[in-house]
Amino acid sequence: MTRKEIFDYLLVKNYLERQIRQLELESKQDEKAAPLLPFSPILTDLCEARALVKLLDPKDAAQKLFQSQAQIAALLDKTKNNSSDFQIEKQLPLGQLEDLSVGIQEELVGIQLGNGAAIVGNPIGREGLHSELMADMIAYTPEEVIAIGEKEFKWCVHELKKASRDMGYQENWKEALEEVKQDFVEPGKQTDLVRDLTREAISFFEGHQLVTVPRLAKETWQMSMMSPERQKTNSFFLGGECIIVSYPTDEMDHGDKLMSMRGNNIHFSRATVFHEMIPGHHLQMNMIARHRPYRRLLDTPFWIDGWALYWEFILWNDDRFKKTSQNRIGMLFWRLHRCARIIFSMKFHLGQMSPQECIDLLVDEVGHERATAEGEVRRSLNGDYSPLYQAGYMLGALQIYALRKETMETGKVDEKDFHDSFLKGNCMPIELVRALVQDRQLSRERNHLGNFIRFDFTQPWSTGPGRL
């Protein structure tokens, strides 16, 4: 096999092994849920027979439906009698699956569906986290990952205090942050701000030859406005082919409108636009559609989101990118936010934090508005993203920056070539990117990388080493 074929073989092998482990974990979860769904096999068989257009015996189908109703009735009887298996107090209408679903969610799980504010997730435990870390070739335990997040969190607070002193607030960085939040554009002007910031980004990165920006990437980006419903899980911008902008809507009350504008102020937005557009996700999407696009199947937050946050590291260090103290506060808010994401997402899946405690961490220790914190936690825990999605931002960025140091310090490649080759490689764990750019010998066996080499997570924005 050629080196390229070995790479693709390893990527697909890793992907399939991850899917198998995921199926095994889901099977265990299904076993735990089985007491709540004793009628599931009967209904599943009927649905599969219909999907396969099999001939059904009407009498047999009716009997099976009657049998499933009896099982539901028995389940509801348990809940009525406060069985030790199910602590649900009220009885639901017999035989109604919709009512049973609502009852399980509201009474057993504690989700109040009527107010639209429910936040619930499914912690995957240490075994599940270990499986995810293996798939992304991360050489750290869940506990060590949390320690990284906490260490970086402390550094961010230290830098926030420095910027706070520059603004005249001494070390009260939360008051400085409140001033920054008040610097937002008038309602209706957010699109103009995003447009101007995107043009600033393109001009800076092209002018300094940091990465190739194809003409189509510069000319084909679009902007749309985020719906009020979607803002419940995405309180800020989203990016990619199109930048999607959060903004106050007429459906919000006055307090929520102000929170939306404070949460998307000029200084927060300046960092966000670079992250979401160029050289962040918009440039990424342009490149991965054109260079080995079949690898898009193998996407990982460490490659996708780590890349976008990595550029925030670069801009922090680059003196050519002009930054006021307010700008630095905005950049540090996001950095602190990504550290908190590691802490609360990992601890949630380890059963050490509840959704409400995750929200409180973002509000009390990061400086989020209450509404934006709820949106971030709901987005993190609702199952739409992988369990390591939130941790992938900071950890991926640290990996890429460490790889940059390892690679560029040898003098074998310059900055632009490093960035271009990273993008053209398309999605993969950063450990495999490392093997690719360092021209390491590969075999078809997983042990070609040993137990995965730990990156030297030297803080790219500080003077001292930050090795774990």
N, C-alpha and C positions, 0 to 999 in steps of 0.2 A: 504494500500500500504506500502511496505517496504521503508526504507529511500533511498535506491538506486533507487527504482522505482520512488519515488517522485522527486529525482534529475533529472532523465532522462525525466520525465514528464515536469518539469519546463524548462529544456533545449530545448526540442522540442517545447513547447508552446511559449517560447521566440523567437525561430527561426521562427515559423509560423507567429507570430504577426509582426515580422520584415519584412517578405516577403510581408504581406498584406499592411503594411505602405509603402513599396517600390513601390508596384503596384499602390497605390493611388497617390504617387508623380509622377510616370511615366505617369499616366493617365493625370494629370494636365499638364505635359510637352508636351504630345501628343496634347492636346487641343491648346496649344500655337503654335505648329508647323503646325496645321491643315491648315491655309491659304496657306502654301507653298506646300501642298499635297492634293489639292481638288480631284484629280483622285485616291487617295489611296484606297477608299472603292471598287471601280470597279475592280482594279487590284488585290486587296487582295481576293475578292470573286472568281476571276478566278483562282488564285494560289491555294486557299484552295480546290476548286472543283477538280482541277487536282491532288492534293495530296490525296484526298479521292477517286480518280478514279471514279468520277461521270461522267455520260454521258452528253456531252455538245452539245448544239444546235449550229452548226457552224455559222448560220446566226446571232444568238443572241450574240455569242462571238465576231464576227466581228463588230457588232454594238457597243458593249461595248468598244472595243479597239478604234473604231473611236471616240466614245464619250470622252474617256480619252484623245485622241489626241487633241480634241477641247478644253478640259479644260487646257491642257498644253499650247496650243496656247494662250489662254486668259491670263494665268499667265505670259507668256513671253511678251505679249503685255503690261501688266502692268509694267514690268521691263523696257521695251523700252521707255515708256512714263514717266518714273521716278515717278511712283505712290507713294503716301505718305506711302503706305504699304511696298513697296520694293524699296530701293534705289540702283538698279543695272542699270548701264548705257548702257551696250552693249547688243544687241539682240543675242540670241543663235539659232542654227539651229532648226527649228520647229520639234516637236515631238520626240526629242532625249533625253531620260531620262538620259543617261550618260552625255550629255552636260549640261542638266539642273542641275544635281548634281554638276558638276564642276563649273558651273556658280554661284550657291548658295554658294558654299564653297569659291570660289576665290573673287567674287564680293560682296556678301552680308555679309559673315563672315569675309573676309579679309585673307583667307588662301592662300598662294602661293604654290600650290601643286608641281610645277616643281622643286623647289630647295631642297625638302625633309627636310626643316628646320621648317616646320609649327608646332607650339605648340598651341593646343586649348583644352579647357575643357568645362565642363558643370556645372557651379556653382549650387549647390543644395539649397542654401539659408539657413537662420537660422532655418526654419522649418525642412528642411531635416537633418541638423546637429543635431538638438534636437532629431529627431527620431533615428538617429544612436547612439547617446550617451545613449538614453534610452535602446536600444537593447544591448549595452555593459555594462549596469548597471553602468554608470559613473555619479556620483552625482555632476556634475559641468555643468554650462552653457557654450556655445561656448566662450563667453568673458572671463570667468574664466579660461578656458583651455588655451587661448592665454596668459593670465597673468602668468600662470604656466610656459609656454614656455619662456616668456620674463625674468622671475625671474631666471630660470636655465641658460639662455643664459648669463646673467650678471655674474653668478658665474663662468661659464666656462672661460669667458674673464679674470676674476680675476686670475684664476689658470694658464691661458696661460701666463700672465705677469710674474708670479712667475717662471715658467719654462724658460721663455725668459731671465730673469735676470741670472739664473743659466748657460745659454749658452753664456752670455756676450753681450746680445742685449738690456740690460736694460728692459724697458717695451714695446719695439717695437716687439710685438709677431709675427706680420706678417713677419718681416724679419727673425725671428727664424724659422717660418713655411717654408719660402722659402728654408732655409738651409736643413731642414728635407726633403723637396720634392726632393732635388737634390741627396739624398742618395738612389738611386735605383740600382737594379742589371742590368747587361748587357742584351741586347736583347737575348732572347732564354733561359735565366736562371730563369725566373719567376716560372716555374714549380718546379724547385729544391727548390726555396725559400718556396713555398707553401707546398711542401712535408715535409721539415724540420720543419716548423712552426706547421704543424699538428701533427707531432710526439712529438714536445715539449709540445703541449697542452695535448695530451693523457698522457704523462709522468707526467705532473704537477698534473692534476686532479685525476689521479689514485694514485699517490704517497702520496697525502695529504687527500685521502679519502673524497673528497667533494661531489661526486656523483658516483653512480654505472655506469660503462662503460661496457656494455656487450661485449663479445668477438667478436660477429658478427659486432658490430658497429665499433670496432677498425680495423677489418680486411677487411671489404667490401666497404670502401669508394673509390670513383673513382675521376678522374680529367679529365676535358675536357676544350677546349679553346673556348672562346666566339667569335661568328662571328662578323665581322665589322658592319653588319646591327643591330645586337642585342646590340652592344655597344652604339648605339645612344640613347637607353633608359636605359641601365645598364652599367655604366661606370666603375664599380668596380666588385668585386666578387659576385657570387650568390652561395647559398649553399643548402643543403638538402642531398638527397642520393648521389649526385655528386657535387663536388665543381667546379664551372665554372669560369674560370680565364680570365679577360680582359687583353689584351696585344697589343702592336703595330703590325699592319699588313702591308703588302706591298701595300695595297690599300690606305693607309693613306699618306698624305703629311708629310714632315719632321716635321713641327710644331705640327701636331696632334700626331705623334709618340712620340715626347717628352712630350706632355701633358699626354698621356696615361701612360708613365713611371713615370712621376712626381706624377700623381694621384694614382698610385699603388706602391708607394715607400715602402721601407722595414718597416718603422715605421707605416705607415697606414695599411700595409698588416698584421703586427703582430696582431693588434687588430681585423682586419677583419676575419682572419682565425679562431680565437677562437670563434668569433660570428657565423660564417657559419658552422663550423664543430663540434668539441667537446670542450665544452659541449653545443654548440649552436644547430643550426638547424639539423645537421646530427644526433646527438644523439636524438633530439626530434622526427625526422621522424622514427627512429628505434623503439622508445618506443611507439609512438601512433599507430604504425602498429600492436602492440602486446598487448596493454592494452586498452580494451574497444574501439576497432577501429571504431565502429559505430559512435562515437562522432566526428570523423574527419569532418563530414558534418557540424558541428557547429563551425568551426574554426573562430577565431577572432584575429586580429593583436595584441591585448592586451595580449593574451596568447602566441601566436606564436612568434612574434617579441619582445614583452616585455621580454620574457624569455632570448633570446639571448643577448639583451642589458643589462639585469640584471647582467649577468656574467661579463660584462665590469665594472660594479660597484664593484663587488666582487674583481676582479683583481686589481682595482685601490686601494682598501683598504688593500689588503693582502701584507704585507712586504716580504713574502716568494717569491712572484712573482717579480723578479728583474726588475727594470725599470730605464733606463737612462733618462735624461732630454729630449732627442730626442724621446724616447719611450712615455714619458708623453705628449709631444706635439702631437704625432700621436693619442694617446687615446683621448686627449681633442678635437682634430679636429673633430672626430666622434661624441663626446658628443655635441659639439657646433652645428654640422650638424643636429643632431636629434632635438635639441631645435628649430633650424631654420625651420625644417620640420613642427613642430607644428604651428609656426607662419604663414608661407606662405600658408600652405594647408588650415588652418582654415580661414584665411583672404581671400584667393581666393574664397572659397565657400560662404563667406559672401559678396562677391562683393567688397572687400576693396583692393585687389591687382590684377594686371594683370600678365599673364605669364612672361612678360619681367621684371616686378618688382620682381617677385620671383627669376628669374635668377640673377638679379643684387644683391639681398640680399645674395645669396650664394657666389657670386664672391667677393663682396665688404666687407661683414661683417663676412664671414666664411673662405674665403681664397681658394675657389674652383678654379680650372682651368675653363675657359669659357666653354669648350666642356663638361666637367663633370657636370657643373651646368645645362647646357641645357639638358643633358641626364636625370638628376635627376628630373627636372621640367616636362619634357615630360613624364617620367614614372609616375609621381605623378598625372598628370592631364588628361591622355589619356583615362581614363575610365576602364582600366584593373584592377584597385585596388579599394577597397572601399574608400569612402571619408575620413574615419578616419584612413586609413592604415598608413599614415605618422605620424600622432599624436600618434598612438598606440605604437610605439617603446618606446618613453620616458615615456609616461603616464603608459604604462603597466609595464615597468621596475620599476618605482616609486611605483606602487601598489604592485608588488611582493616583493620589498625590505621592504616596510612598513609592509606587511603581515609577512615577515620573522622576523622582530623585534617583532611584536605582538605575534607571535607563539613561537619563540625561547627564548624570555625573560621570558616566563612562566616556562621554563625548562621541558615542557612536551615532547619535541621532539628535537633531535639533528640535526645538519646541514645536514648530509647525508640523514637522514630519511625524512627531510623536502623536500629536492630536489627530492628524489625518489618518494615520494607520490605525489608531484606536477605533475611530468611527467606521472605517472600511472593514474592520474585522467583524462587525455586527455583534449581536447579543451573545454573551457568554459570561460565565463566572470570571471575575478579575484574575483569579489564579491561573486560568487558562490564557488570558490575555498576557499575563506575565511570561508564561512559557513560550508564547508566540513571539513576543517582541525581543525576548532574550535568547531566542533560537535554541531552546533547550530540546534535547532528544526526547522523543515520545515513543511509547509503545501502546499496544491496544489494551493493556491491563491498567486498572485503576491505580495500582501502586507505582505507576510511572512518576507520580508526584509525591510519593511517600505518604506521609500523613498530612499533607498540605503544609507549606512553609508559612510561618507567621510573618506578616508584614511588620516592619519596624514603624509603628504608628507614631512617628515623631510629629508633634504638632506643627503644622506648616505655618502657623501664624505667631508662634512664640519663639523665645530664644533658647529655651531648654528642651531636652528630650522628654518625650511623653510616652516612653515605652511601657507597655503593660507588664 
